Amino acid sequence: MLAGTIPIYWGNPEIGREFNSAAFINCHDFPTLDDAAAYVKKVDEDDGLWCEIMSRPWKTPEQEALFLEETERETAKLYRIFDQSPEEARRKGDGTWIAYYQRFLKRGHRLRLAWRRLKNRLSR
């Protein structure tokens, strides 16, 4: 969109929740990829249709309002985290996965030491 082109999208079928579906070509709007390709060709050949699609906003007013609400909510979360003292903000799980990763990293360190010792012995 910033490049002055019409995006051709073939990703998450729910992209219309975040962006104005009229501002890009969503391949999920067509029964087959051949139909999508035919529409792309039609847009390429019809300057009026190309200009119409390019003139549409990326987001509808409702989508823009939702985006601003989400941004405000996420910003507030970050401020809550960074406004805490380091002691309050420190979080470390005590579950199984933390212990697993700690053991894994320690074992990796021991393996690296053993590998270095072996290389030293072989190089003598």
Residue pairs with C-beta under 8 A, 6 or more apart in sequence:
1 7
1 23
1 24
1 58
4 54
6 24
6 25
6 43
6 50
6 53
6 54
7 23
7 24
7 25
8 24
8 25
8 27
8 36
8 40
9 15
9 24
9 25
9 26
9 27
9 28
10 26
10 27
10 28
10 36
13 26
13 28
15 21
15 26
15 28
16 26
17 63
18 59
18 63
18 67
19 58
19 59
19 63
20 56
20 57
20 58
20 59
20 60
20 63
21 29
22 53
22 56
23 53
23 56
23 57
23 58
24 53
25 36
25 39
25 40
25 43
25 53
27 33
27 36
29 36
30 36
30 39
42 49
43 49
43 50
43 53
44 50
59 67
81 89
82 89
92 98
